[in-house]
């Protein structure tokens, strides 16, 4: 009997040693896979990011693969690298991307216009929404990183900006945007938002040093970036960057104007201050009944009505533009004003820096409101932000740009 127990114990012991050795081989393989993945990530992203930092996203991963066609090339106006998480079955899924965009005179860094749709038409399960403007799930308004001079962030990305100042190389651009994004489908945690911010700032620091861009990047704020709000609130009680519109509603007939708003905190140091306004389904139905017959088709339930105002200051104002009807990129010149293709802009000087005040509208909503109503709304917005920031030399679009609609 005792001999039997000894044999059983020996069998279990040898089996345990075998399993330990097998686990050890797996660990060695994992280390090798991770090391190779980190190297591939660094190469694809032009050594602007730490492969280890990228692989710590989404709870950590052992194997990752860089996209074959995506490589960072800082000589190009736009370039990006993409990283995929590799599963045990050989499949891949999105993990991370880094985009580098260089400011210039031919292509805007900041785009305005109807093409920047903030609302998804479908739910995550692919069913169509019954309330399109309740949540800005596609493009919510970004929040500032700290006081905003370093950049801004959303729920799944961080953009760090770098202005190349005096003493920079003659070939250095005036402005850079470096964006680190989480590309996986799950909600991005606060810890991962903090990782993205660190990755983006580190990439900006490396790149500016490499290309001879003299700049000072502020330190990242402490803690994890808070989630960015996506749910729109009643416009009449809006605060922050949308407070001007709440005041406008109190002094005007609501009519077909928006009844929902998504604002951001107001900071004069933030070079990109936005406000999203939208029309609820109930408001759209009430509006449709009073529209001329030729405009009622615009009040369909699958077309969200929205407006977005954004003020850009300093270098960001010089790097803002839109896509023309012919598909050409147009960079707006500071000091000008105009209206075209669902876009309005006015210029001013705020704190000695150029400022560009813009309004974009969805295609159908622009036709519902008409140019006169949009012009009045836009002027109220510019008057408010220019007065609040102490801006001078305010230039509005010519009266003829308002048309007679």
Secondary structure, 3 states (H helix, E strand, C coil): CHHHHHHHHHHHHHHHHHHHHHHHHHHHHHHHHHHHHHHHHHHHCCCCCCHHHHHCHHHCCCCEEECCCCCCCCCCCEEEEEEEEECCCCCEEEEEEEEEEECCCCCCCEECCCCCCCCCCECCCCCECCCCCCECCCCCCCEECCCCCCEEECCCEEEEEEECCCCCCCCCCCEEEEEEEECCCCCCCHHHHHHHHHHHHHHHHHHHHHHCCCCCCCCCCCCCCCCCCCECEEHHHCCHHHHHHHHHHHCCCCCCCCCEEECCCCCCCCCEEEEEEECCHHHHHHHHHCCCHHHHHHHCCCCCCEEEEEEEECHHHHCEEEECCCCCEEECCCCCCEEECCEEEEEEEECCEEEEEEEEECHHHHHHHCHHHHHHHHHHHHHHHHHHHCCEEEECCCHHHHCCC
